[in-house]
Amino acid sequence: MEIQIKMVSAASEVFNYKKKNPTAIHEEVFQHISKHVTNQQIRDQRIKLAMIAAAGKAFEMANQNPDVSEKELLKQFVDKIPSILETMDE
């Protein structure tokens, strides 16, 4: 369960950052996410990887749906968590 919570946290950071900086490019967002992951002081490499994967999916969703609310994007994101984790395990 912890891994899913951390993934939602990373996605939320992306959505929030994109909301405040709508023209932010991939590098900017991931620099911000890298700091967020570091600040979480996570030792488990799988959780770190999951957070980065979550951020990537969230960035894609935010760019594809710029007019959708952060709350709605988070709901949609939560539905995608199992497929993100499955992709990581491949």
N, C-alpha and C positions, 0 to 999 in steps of 0.2 A: 504493500500500500504506500510506503514511503516514496517509492520511485514515481508513482503516479502523481503524488502531491508535488514533488519536486518538478515534474514535467509541467504541471499546470502553473506552477510558480514561474517557470521560464517562459511559458507561452504568454502569461499575463504581463510579464516584463516587456516582451516584444510588442504586444498589442498597445500597452501603455506608451512605450517609447514611440511607436509609429503614430499614435494619436497626437502626441506632443510635437513630433517631427515628421510630418507626413511625406516630406521629400527625402527622408533618410535613405541612404543606400545600404546595401547588404553589409558592407564592411563596418559602417558606423553601428548598425544594430548589433552585429556580432561582437564588436569591441565592447559594447555596453553589456551584452549577455555574458561575455567572458569575465568581466568584472563582477557581475551578479553571481556567477557560479563560484568564483574565487571567494567572494564575501560570505558565501554559505558554508565555507570550510568543510567541504565534503571530501571524504577520503576514498569512498567507494567509486572506482573508475567507471563501473557500469551506470551508476546514477549520473555521474558527470556526462557520460556519453548520451544517456537518455535525455538529459536536459538540453544538450546541444542539438540533438535530433528533434526534440520538441520545438526548440527555437526556430529551427529551419522550417518545419511545417507551419508554425505560427506566422513566420515572415511571409511565406508563400500565401497563406490564407488572407493575411492582412492586405497584401498587394492585390490579390484577386477580388477582394470584397471591401474596397475602401469606404463604402457608405454603410457598412454593417456595424452595429454597435459592438463595443468590447465585450459586453455581456453575452450577446448572441454568438460572437466569434468563440468565446470560451466554451459555450455549450457545444458548439460544433466540434471544437478541438477535443473535448473530453470524449466524444464519440470516436475519435480517431486514435486515441491512445493505444488500444489493443493492436491496431495495424502498425503503428510506429514501433512498438515493442517487438512485434513479430518480424518486422524488417530488420531490426537490430540483431535478432538472433540468427539471421540467415548467414 
